[in-house]
């Protein structure tokens, strides 16, 4: 019997690594690439790093003199907040990149390929007249962008010429408090599907909470997320709790009894955790059912709070 089990496991491993599981290369478009008369700015973000595999190859008559790369990232502001930005970077030493773009796709291998998703950053090439186009990228034997193109893109010398702010990812207030801008409402997540009861979906492990310094972070849950499978909240306020206040509050939290059936969804919740994240965290619904969730390294425990306890947690 043991040999049969070992053989079955081996077959599953080989099947997971076999060629059909690798992302197939898209056939290049039969149409020529669209050549634009002049560059304006980075287009809206393209989230598919494998899209160049399906684009038409670089035309023989197009002679690149430069490259532009567009990529989204994060940037910390002077006030400590953080923005998501789109950076436009340019380079002119494109000989290696052009040579790599002229390479053909390799024949598909019959050997095993790994399952990693490999792509390339959004880029376009420009000629001396300022015209630009997005060239296709040849595929390797596993249907992924050829390593020569990826290496050439990585080795480019680039200068950032434009940075566009797409939106705020962390406010200055959240940064100053040490809290994240957005956080999952885990009580709603772990009780989703339990029909508002403390039934089988409610964890019933041992309750514990960090003993040392604790940071309180308060979040507001948009109405559109309340009752969803993965509700999340937006930062409202937060900061480190005085040690004496946490000592009293921790004892009251740990003394909470088992949860009771309740169909309401929280519109506000708090997260209490150590500054270094060690020891797990405590979630508290500040309205709705006033439940508590102790998330510890050994598991989760759901308990029942009260309006009075929520008010004490929420006290500025």
N, C-alpha and C positions, 0 to 999 in steps of 0.2 A: 504493500500500500504506500509506504514512504517513497519508493521510487516513482510511483505514479504521480504523487503530489509534486515531487521535485521536477518531473518532466513537464507537468502542467504549468508550473511557475516559469520554467525556462521558455516554454512556448509563448506565454504572455509577455515576457520580457523581450523576446525576439520580435513579437508582433508590434510592440510599442516602438521599436527602433527601426522597423522595416520601412522601405522607401515609400509606400503609399501614404504613410502617416506624415511625411514631410510636406511642408507647404508647397504646392505646385507652382511653378513659374507661369505667369500669365503670358500668353503668346503676344509678341509685339504687335502693336496696331499696324494694319496694312497701309493706313493713311500716313502721309508725311507729317512731321510735327508742325504745330502751329508756330509760325514765326511772328513775333510781335514787333511793331516798329520802334518802340522806345519803352524803357523801364520806368515804372511809376513808383511802385512800393510793393512790399511783401503782401501777397494775397492773404485772405483768411486762412487760418491754420489747416493744414492737411494732416490728418491723424493717421494716415495709412503709409507707413514707411516702406511698404513693398510696392506701392503704386508705380514707381519707375520701371518695374519689370514688365509692365504692360504698355509702356509708352513706345512710340517709334524711335529707332536709333538716331544718333546724330547724323545728319545728312553730310554727304561727302563735300558738298559745296559750301558748308557753313564752317567758317574758321573762327573758333572762339579766341577772344582776346582777354576775357575776364570771366569771373564766376561770382554769383551772388548766392548766399545761403541765408535762409530764413528759418529761425527756430524760436520756439517759446521757452521761457524760463522764468525764474523768480529773481526779484531784485529787492534788497532791503533798503528802505528809505532812511533819511537822516533821523526821523522821529521814531525809528525802531519798527515801524510797520513794514508790511511786505506787499509788493505788487506782482502780479503775473504780467510779463512783458513779452513782446515779440521783437527779437533783435534781427536787424538786417546787417549782414557782414559781407565784405567784398574782398576779392583777391585778384591778382593779375598774373601770377606765375602758374599757368594752367597746363603746361606741357604734359606733365605726368597724368593729369586727369583726362586730358583729351586722348592720350594714348590708351588709357584704360577704357574709355568710352567707345573706342573703335574696335575693341575685342568682341569676338562673337560669343554666343552662348555655348556652353559645353554640353556634350551629349549627356542625357540623364543616366545616372549610375543605377545598376541593379543591386548595389550594396546597401547596407543600412545607413540611414541618415539620422542625425539627432533631431529633436523636436523643437529646438530653440528658434524663436522668431528673430530673424535678421533682416534689417532694412537699412535704408539710407536716409539722411536728413533731406529736407526739401531744398533743392538747389536748381539753378538755371545758369546757362552760359550766355555770354554776350559777345557780339563781334565788335570790330573796330568802329563800326557805324552806330553802335548802340542798340542794334536789334537783339532780341533775346528769345530763347526757347528753352523748354524743358526736355532734355534728351532722355531716351530710354536707357536702361542699364541691363547689360547682359547677365544671364543667370549662370551659376556654377552647376556642377553635376547633381547637386541636391535641390536645384530650383531656387536658390537664394542669390542675392546680388553678388557678383564676382568680388572676391577679396581685393583684387587690384583696384577696383573703383572705390571700395570702402577705405582702403589704405590711402589712396590719392586724396580723398576728401579729408581724411584725418590729418594729413601732412600739409594741407594748405596753410599759407600765411595770410591771415584775414584781419581786416580792420572793421570795427563796428561803425557804421555810418548813420544808423538810425535806430532808435529804441522807441517803441510804441507801447504805452500802458494799456493793457487789456482789461484790467480790473484789480481790485484790492483782494488779497488773500489773507491778510492779517492787519487788523487795525492797530494804531499806535497804542490804544488802551489795552488791547489784548496782549501786545508785546510787553508793555510795562508790567502787566499783572503776572506774566509768566504762563498764561493760559493760551490754549489754541483758539483760533478764530471759530472753528466748527468742531463739534464733538458728537459722537453717536449717543443717542438716548437709549442706553442698553436695557433699561427696565422694559421699555416698550418692545425692544427687539427680542428679548428672551421670553416674553410672555405672548408674543404674536401667535395667533392661532389657538389660544387657550380659551376663547370665548369669554374673555373678561373674568375668568375664574382663577383660582390658585390651584388649578388641577395639575395634570401631568406635565404641562409645559413649564411649570414653575420649579426652578432649582431649589433643592432643599438641603444643601450642604451646610457645613459649619461657617458661622459668621466670624469675621475678623476684620481689623482695620489697622492701618499704620500707627505705630506708637509715637513716632517722632514728629518733627515739624510737618504741617499739612497745608497745602494750598487749596483754597476754595475757588471753584470756577462755576459761575452761574450762566445758564444758557436758556434761550427762548426757542421753542419749537414752532415753526410755521404751521398754520392750520392745515396746509396741504400735505404735511408729513405726519401729522398725528394719526395714529392708527395704522400706519404703513408697516411693512415688514422690517424696514431699516430706518426708523426715524432718526433725525439728527437735529441739533440745535445750533443757534448762532450766539456768539459771545455777547453777554450782557454786562458782566462785571466780574471781578475776581481779585485775589491777592492772598498772601500768607495769613493764616489765622494765628492770633496770640496763643502761646503754649498753654496758658491756663484755661482759655476758652475751649481749646481742642480737648483737653483732658476731661472736662465736664461733658462736652458734646459726645465724645467717643463713648463714654460710659452709657449715655442715654441711647445711643445708636445700637450698641451691643445688647442692650436690655430689651430691644423690640421683639414682639412676639411674631407668630406665623402670619402670613398674609391672609386677607379675607377676599371673597369674590367681589370684583368691582369692574364695571365695564368702561369707566372713564379713561381718557387719554390725557397725558400730561402736556400742558402748554409751557411749563417751565420746569427745569430740573437743575440739580447741583451735582458737581463731581468733587469729591474730596480725595486727594492723593498726595503722597510725599513729593517734594520737589524733584527727586531723582527717579520717581516712578516706582521705587521699590515697595514691596508689601501689598501691591494691589491698590484698589480704589473702592470708594463707597459712592453709590449713586442714590440720590434722593429726589423723589418727585415733590416739587414744591406746590403743586396743586393736583387736581384730579384725584387719584386713589391714595396719594401720599405713601406709596410703597418705597422700600429701601432694597438696594441690591448690593451685596458685599461680593466684590470680585477679587478673589484671592488667588495666589499661585496654585492652590490645591483645588480650586473650583469656585462655583458661584453659590450664593445663598440669598434667597428672597425673604424679606421680612416686612412687617407692617409698621409704618410710621403713623404720624398723626398731624393734624393741622398745626398743633402747638409746636411739635418738633420741627416741622417745616419752617415755621416762623422763626424759630430760634436759629436754624441753619441759615436762613435768609437774612438775618439781622446784619445791617451794615457794620 
